[in-house]
Amino acid sequence: MCGIASDVEAGRPGIAKTNRPRSGSFASLLDQVLGDESALDALAFAYGELPPPARLAMMHAVVQDAAKPAQALTALLAVEEEPHLRKRLEALLLEHAGLEQSALSWGTPQQGGAALIHALRGSEPEILRITWNQSEIESIALESQADSSLKAVPTDPKGLVETLAPMIWRHIRSGGALPPGMERFAGFF
């Protein structure tokens, strides 16, 4: 009996075989995810139960098989705890969701502001506006429309985040509130 069971497991195909067409039950499940939250939950649960190498294979299978992988990748990201796998999922999400990121800044490091902007291609941008005075956060707000009267300049998002991160941490540690939805900007940090 042991020989039969090991033969079955050895012959069982993995979900991430190379050069396989988009078809079959896994592709069907991914198609269901688009309109069925219970299918999305099942996918995330199954993913969370896998060991890290299998989770990596599953995220690549999602990209290969899903007609629109963004929703499934987001669900996997919600349950992923390994930092290197989270980074890989974030990169795949940026690539396959068509998420565009940019940043604007104004003023000086002592007094000024910044706008972190992201949008899915073809949708309205979402803006996280942060202002500071004496290198301390004055306000943090989510907006859907840019203020065209601002004298802002395009800025490298990575460099801007290096300036903002310490201020945001000080703001949080001093009891300052963050707006609901701020987690959607985690990809900048």
N, C-alpha and C positions, 0 to 999 in steps of 0.2 A: 504494500500500500504506500509506503514512503516514497518508493521510486516513481509511482504514478503521480503523486501530488507534486513532486519536484519537477517532473517533466511538464506538467500543466503550467506551473509558475514560470518555468524557463521559456516556454513557448508563448506566453502571454505578451502581446505587443504593448509597448509603452504608449503614453498619450502624445509623446513628442517625437515620433519617428520622422526622420528627415524625408523630404520630397514626397509627402503624402498629400493627396488632394483634400480640399475643404469639403468634407462630406462625412456621413456617418452620425452616430449618436452624440458624440461630443459637439460637433457643429450644430446639431439640432438643439442640444441643451443651450448652447450659446445664443442661438436665435430666440429661444424662449426667454432668456434673461432680459431681453429688451422690453418685454411687456409683462413679466411675471416676477413679482418680488420674492415669492417663495422659491422660485428657481434660482434667483440671485443669491438668496440666503443659503440654499443648498450648495451652490458652487463655492461660496465663501467658507462654509463649514468644512466641506471636503478639502479645500485648499489648506485650511488651517491645521488639519489633521495629518498632513503629509510631512515627511522630513525635508529639510532644506533643498537637497538636490532635486527632489521630485517637485517641490514648489517652483523652483526655477524652470524646470521643464514644463510645468503646467502654465506658467505665465507666457512662455513662448508659444505653447500650443494655442492659448487664447488668442494671441496676436495672429497666428497663422490661420486659425479656423473661424474666428468671429468676423462677421461682415462689418460690425461696428464694435471694436474691442473696448472702447473707453469705459462704458458702464461696468463691464466685467472686471477690467483692470482696477477701477476705483474700488470695487467690492473686495478684491484681493488685497489692495493696499490698506483697507480698513482693518484687516485682521493680521497683517504681516508685522512681526515684531523684530526680526533680524535686520539690523541697520543696513548691511550690504544688499539684502534683497529688497528692502524698502527703496533704496536708491535706484536699483534696477527697475523696479515697478514705476517709480516716478519718471525715470527717463523714457520708459515705454509709453507711459501715459502722455507725456509731453509730445512724443513723436506721433502717436496714433490718434490722439484726441484733437490734434491741431490747436493746442493751447499756445497762445502767443503771449509773451511777457515783455513788458517794457517798464521804464522808470523815468520819472521827471524829478528835478529838484530845483530849489530856489533858496536864496539866502546864503548863510554861512554855516559852518559847523556849530557855531554858538547860537545862532538864531536863524531859523528858516523852516523849510518844509520839504516834503517829498510826496510823491504819488507813485505807488506801485500799481501797475495796471496789468490785468490779464483778461483774456477773452478767448472763447472757442471761436475758431474761424467762422465768420458769418453771423456772429451774435454780438450783442451790445457788450462793451467792456465793463468790467467791474473794477472799481478803484479803491484802494486803501490809502487814505490821506493821513499823513502824520505831520504835525507841526511841533516845533520845539523852541524853547527860549532858555538861554544859559545852559545849553546841552541837556535840558530836562524836557520830557514830553509834556506838551500843553494839551494836545488833543489827538485822538485816533478815531477815525470814522470811515465807514464804508459808504461809497457813493456809486451811483450808476452813471453820472454825467460829469464830465470834466469841466472845470471852471475855465472858460476860454480867456478870461481877463488876467489870469496868472502869467507872470513873466518867468515861466519855467523853462529849463533847458533839458534836453534828453541826456540821460545819465546811464552809465554802465550799472545795471541792476546789482551785480555782485559787489562792486565797490560801495554802492549806496547801502546795501544790506550790512556790510561790515561797519558802517557808521551807525546805522539804526539799531542793530542788535543789542549793543550794550545799553543804549538809552531805553529800549523796550524792556530789557531785563530789570533795569533800575526802577522803571515805572511799575512793573508787576510786583517787585519785591516791596515797594513802598505802599502797596495796596491799590494801585491804579487799576481801573477796569479796562478790559479789552472788549471791542464790539463783537456781538454775535456774528459768526461767519468769518472771523479772522483766520480760522484754521484753513480756509480755502486758499490763503496766501502762503501756506507753509512751504510750498515749492520754491519760493524766493529765498527762504532761510535755510 
